[in-house]
């Protein structure tokens, strides 16, 4: 059961990150609620980071396609996601409250990594148990 939940969550994360990243590449500043017109420099940066985020999503999709899903990859990818939340909290401390949607994203970025950390080895454990039962 945990292995299926992990596989679904890893796949969903990959799809979501690729879609969000490509939206940022395509829309630039318009992809960020509350950003308004931040100018050409920030638009360029936004589109660049969108491509990086799409690549991050592809890494999640790669992990989802492995059998078993590698726990180390899940932990590293979840750690990067958590680091993003730390960056948002740093921004909040330095610059104040962002658009409400950014706060929702921060909560998601703080809540999901512990779940991934907890489930990271579920698929590897399930494979080990099946192999032991077959022996």
DONU-433847 format. One record per residue: x, y, z of N, C-alpha, C in turn; residue in one letter. Coordinates in steps of 0.02 Angstrom, whole numbers, plus 50000, padded with zeros to 5 digits. Atoms other than C-alpha are relative to their C-alpha. Layout:
<rs>
(r (X,Y,Z),(X,Y,Z),(X,Y,Z),"A")
...
</rs>
This chain:
<rs>
(r (50041,49940,50000),(50000,50000,50000),(50043,50063,50000),"X")
(r (49956,49941,49997),(50137,50125,50049),(50038,50008,49935),"X")
(r (49963,49997,50063),(50232,50081,49890),(49957,50030,49945),"X")
(r (50045,49971,50050),(50080,50123,49783),(49989,50074,50012),"X")
(r (50007,49929,49983),(50055,50287,49874),(50062,50038,49979),"X")
(r (49937,49968,50020),(50238,50329,49848),(50003,50008,49924),"X")
(r (49997,49997,50073),(50230,50287,49662),(49953,50054,49974),"X")
(r (50048,49951,50022),(50074,50393,49640),(50024,50071,50016),"X")
(r (49976,49933,49981),(50147,50541,49736),(50060,50022,49959),"X")
(r (49941,49983,50039),(50313,50534,49643),(49980,50018,49928),"X")
(r (50024,49986,50067),(50223,50526,49476),(49962,50067,49997),"X")
(r (50038,49937,49998),(50103,50668,49523),(50046,50060,50007),"X")
(r (49952,49945,49991),(50249,50776,49581),(50036,50014,49935),"X")
(r (49966,49990,50064),(50340,50748,49418),(49957,50034,49949),"X")
(r (50046,49969,50049),(50190,50790,49310),(49987,50073,50018),"X")
(r (50014,49931,49978),(50149,50944,49414),(50060,50046,49988),"X")
(r (49941,49958,50008),(50327,51010,49411),(50016,50014,49927),"X")
(r (49989,49989,50072),(50347,50985,49224),(49948,50050,49973),"X")
(r (50052,49955,50024),(50180,51071,49191),(50011,50072,50025),"X")
(r (49988,49933,49971),(50218,51216,49309),(50062,50032,49968),"X")
(r (49939,49973,50031),(50394,51236,49239),(49988,50023,49929),"X")
(r (50014,49979,50070),(50333,51240,49059),(49954,50061,49997),"X")
(r (50043,49941,49997),(50198,51366,49107),(50043,50063,50013),"X")
(r (49956,49943,49985),(50334,51479,49179),(50043,50017,49939),"X")
(r (49962,49987,50061),(50438,51459,49021),(49957,50037,49950),"X")
(r (50045,49970,50050),(50289,51503,48912),(49974,50069,50019),"X")
(r (50035,49938,49979),(50213,51643,49016),(50045,50051,50036),"X")
(r (49956,49953,49965),(50360,51720,49109),(49967,50030,50061),"X")
(r (50028,49966,49941),(50304,51849,49237),(49925,49989,50008),"X")
(r (50072,50010,49996),(50122,51818,49193),(49982,49934,50034),"X")
(r (50014,50064,49967),(50138,51644,49270),(50001,50005,50076),"X")
(r (49994,49992,49928),(50164,51716,49444),(49945,50045,50026),"X")
(r (50054,49958,49973),(50007,51776,49535),(50029,50056,50044),"X")
(r (49978,49943,49962),(50037,51950,49603),(50065,50031,49978),"X")
(r (49935,49974,50021),(50200,51979,49509),(49993,50064,49960),"X")
(r (50008,49941,50041),(50130,52109,49391),(50055,50004,49948),"X")
(r (49947,49990,50049),(50256,52183,49271),(50066,50012,50036),"X")
(r (49936,49995,49964),(50425,52147,49347),(50058,50017,49954),"X")
(r (49948,49980,50047),(50521,52193,49189),(50034,49942,49965),"X")
(r (49968,50050,50043),(50628,52102,49062),(50050,49957,50038),"X")
(r (49950,50039,49964),(50764,52047,49183),(49968,49945,50041),"X")
(r (50035,50050,49958),(50645,51960,49303),(49962,49951,49956),"X")
(r (50034,50045,50047),(50545,51889,49156),(50050,49948,49973),"X")
(r (49949,50046,50024),(50705,51813,49087),(50019,49949,50053),"X")
(r (49984,50044,49944),(50749,51742,49257),(49944,49950,50013),"X")
(r (50059,50042,49989),(50572,51675,49278),(49998,49943,49949),"X")
(r (50002,50051,50052),(50579,51583,49112),(50057,49950,50007),"X")
(r (49943,50045,49989),(50752,51513,49149),(49985,49952,50057),"X")
(r (50015,50043,49943),(50698,51448,49319),(49942,49953,49985),"X")
(r (50054,50045,50022),(50541,51377,49237),(50029,49939,49965),"X")
(r (49968,50056,50034),(50652,51270,49127),(50035,49954,50050),"X")
(r (49967,50039,49948),(50752,51214,49279),(49947,49960,50038),"X")
(r (50053,50034,49963),(50590,51170,49370),(49970,49943,49958),"X")
(r (50024,50054,50043),(50529,51070,49220),(50050,49942,50001),"X")
(r (49950,50052,49994),(50694,50975,49226),(49997,49964,50067),"X")
(r (50009,50030,49933),(50668,50945,49412),(49940,49951,49997),"X")
(r (50057,50044,50008),(50498,50872,49367),(50017,49937,49962),"X")
(r (49978,50059,50038),(50580,50758,49240),(50039,49952,50044),"X")
(r (49964,50044,49953),(50693,50693,49379),(49951,49960,50043),"X")
(r (50052,50036,49963),(50537,50648,49480),(49969,49946,49956),"X")
(r (50029,50050,50046),(50464,50561,49327),(50049,49942,49988),"X")
(r (49950,50053,50007),(50627,50466,49303),(49995,49953,50061),"X")
(r (50004,50041,49939),(50616,50407,49485),(49936,49957,50000),"X")
(r (50064,50036,50001),(50433,50356,49461),(50003,49940,49954),"X")
(r (49996,50054,50050),(50482,50245,49314),(50048,49944,50020),"X")
(r (49953,50051,49976),(50613,50148,49413),(49963,49947,50040),"X")
(r (50030,50053,49960),(50574,49982,49493),(50056,49963,50036),"X")
(r (50043,49959,49957),(50593,49995,49636),(50019,50074,49995),"X")
(r (49985,49929,49998),(50582,50183,49656),(50058,50010,50049),"X")
(r (49941,49994,49957),(50753,50231,49726),(49989,50049,50058),"X")
(r (50011,49959,49941),(50737,50296,49903),(50048,50060,50002),"X")
(r (49951,49945,49998),(50896,50400,49887),(49977,50057,49954),"X")
(r (50023,49948,50046),(50825,50492,49736),(49941,50038,50030),"X")
(r (50058,49968,49969),(50661,50525,49826),(50022,50048,50055),"X")
(r (49976,49957,49945),(50753,50594,49977),(50034,50063,49974),"X")
(r (49966,49941,50028),(50864,50708,49873),(49950,50048,49969),"X")
(r (50050,49957,50033),(50718,50773,49769),(49955,50034,50051),"X")
(r (50041,49970,49947),(50612,50801,49924),(50040,50053,50038),"X")
(r (49958,49951,49967),(50759,50890,50005),(50006,50065,49961),"X")
(r (49999,49940,50043),(50771,51009,49858),(49935,50038,50006),"X")
(r (50065,49969,49993),(50585,51042,49873),(49996,50037,50067),"X")
(r (49999,49968,49935),(50606,51080,50058),(50045,50061,50001),"X")
(r (49956,49942,50005),(50750,51197,50019),(49964,50058,49966),"X")
(r (50041,49948,50030),(50630,51293,49907),(49955,50034,50051),"X")
(r (50041,49972,49947),(50515,51316,50057),(50042,50044,50046),"X")
(r (49955,49960,49958),(50663,51378,50160),(50014,50067,49966),"X")
(r (49990,49938,50037),(50697,51505,50023),(49940,50047,50004),"X")
(r (50061,49958,49994),(50517,51565,50029),(49996,50030,50070),"X")
(r (50002,49974,49932),(50527,51582,50219),(50052,50055,50010),"X")
(r (49949,49948,49998),(50688,51681,50201),(49975,50064,49967),"X")
(r (50028,49942,50035),(50602,51796,50076),(49946,50034,50043),"X")
(r (50051,49973,49956),(50456,51817,50196),(50032,50041,50057),"X")
(r (49966,49965,49946),(50576,51866,50335),(50033,50065,49977),"X")
(r (49964,49942,50025),(50672,51989,50226),(49954,50052,49969),"X")
(r (50041,49954,50039),(50535,52064,50117),(49927,50004,50021),"X")
(r (50070,49998,49977),(50370,52027,50205),(49956,49952,49961),"X")
(r (50050,50047,50026),(50211,51943,50149),(49992,50006,49925),"X")
(r (50012,50001,50072),(50195,51890,49968),(49926,49992,49985),"X")
(r (50068,50016,50022),(50036,51858,49868),(49978,49937,50038),"X")
(r (50026,50056,49961),(49924,51735,49962),(50015,49932,49968),"X")
(r (49988,50064,50034),(49953,51600,49830),(50070,49974,50015),"X")
(r (49932,50020,49983),(50139,51600,49871),(50001,49969,50070),"X")
(r (50004,50029,49933),(50093,51563,50053),(49972,49929,49997),"X")
(r (50028,50067,50010),(49988,51414,49997),(50055,49953,49976),"X")
(r (49945,50041,50026),(50137,51350,49898),(50052,49985,50054),"X")
(r (49952,50010,49946),(50250,51374,50049),(49977,49945,50047),"X")
(r (50028,50052,49956),(50135,51267,50157),(50008,49931,49967),"X")
(r (49992,50063,50035),(50135,51130,50024),(50073,49978,50001),"X")
(r (49929,50016,50003),(50324,51140,50011),(50029,49981,50068),"X")
(r (49979,50020,49933),(50340,51121,50200),(49969,49933,50020),"X")
(r (50035,50061,49979),(50214,50978,50217),(50019,49938,49959),"X")
(r (49988,50058,50042),(50258,50866,50070),(50068,49965,50012),"X")
(r (49936,50035,49991),(50444,50832,50101),(50000,49949,50058),"X")
(r (50001,50052,49948),(50416,50745,50270),(49962,49937,49979),"X")
(r (50037,50058,50025),(50288,50633,50185),(50044,49959,49953),"X")
(r (49954,50036,50045),(50413,50591,50047),(50056,49966,50038),"X")
(r (49947,50030,49961),(50550,50561,50175),(49975,49936,50034),"X")
(r (50028,50058,49965),(50436,50441,50269),(49987,49942,49953),"X")
(r (50018,50052,50048),(50382,50346,50114),(50058,49980,49953),"X")
(r (49946,50007,50049),(50550,50353,50022),(50020,49928,49986),"X")
(r (49977,50068,50010),(50598,50172,50049),(49943,49949,49995),"X")
(r (50057,50046,50002),(50423,50097,50036),(50003,49952,49941),"X")
(r (49998,50043,50059),(50446,50029,49860),(50059,49950,50006),"X")
(r (49943,50045,49991),(50619,49958,49897),(49984,49946,50052),"X")
(r (50020,50049,49949),(50550,49875,50055),(49950,49949,49973),"X")
(r (50050,50046,50029),(50402,49802,49959),(50034,49949,49955),"X")
(r (49964,50046,50044),(50520,49727,49830),(50039,49949,50041),"X")
(r (49963,50046,49956),(50629,49652,49969),(49953,49948,50031),"X")
(r (50049,50046,49969),(50475,49577,50054),(49974,49949,49951),"X")
(r (50024,50047,50051),(50412,49501,49892),(50055,49948,49984),"X")
(r (49945,50046,50015),(50584,49427,49857),(50010,49950,50057),"X")
(r (49993,50045,49942),(50595,49355,50034),(49944,49949,50002),"X")
(r (50058,50045,50000),(50421,49281,50020),(50005,49948,49946),"X")
(r (49993,50046,50056),(50464,49201,49853),(50056,49948,50012),"X")
(r (49943,50045,49987),(50621,49119,49925),(49979,49939,50039),"X")
</rs>
